[in-house]
């Protein structure tokens, strides 16, 4: 809702628009599911919005997690709601996935599931933009890191380059940049 006061954002070389929304899958950090719906209704509702929604992929992930389509959203635990949101997002064959704090507030086993789901269910050739403060948990899957500190870019480099140059893990560099 805020209007930018500096800089530009381009997605696939275009300003944000209906065209870029069609190729971008977004997972917010807050629950966006509709509580009175069943899982099945929520899946169909979500799928109606996106031409690139892959129902077979969604069904496979729901079965793997034992999330049943007849369950009401309001009856799901917080963690299961988060997993359902992730399943909906990753069931798209998008070019860009933007995931806002997908592993915050979940136990280590759930983190592993989330990261595995992200890496193994993204569309081929796609880009994942993952926002998190839990660097150590995601460091093994990162190829590039951008650290923002008070709205300014503090680091923008390939992970391998940072490790080679600094002789430290990305998590160690993160802790130095954001030292209190």
Helices and strands as residue ranges (DSSP letters): E 10-11, E 14-15, H 18-21, E 24-27, H 39-49, H 55-65, G 73-75, H 78-90, E 96-100, H 108-121, E 127-131, H 135-138, G 139-141, E 144-149, E 152-158, H 159-166, H 170-177
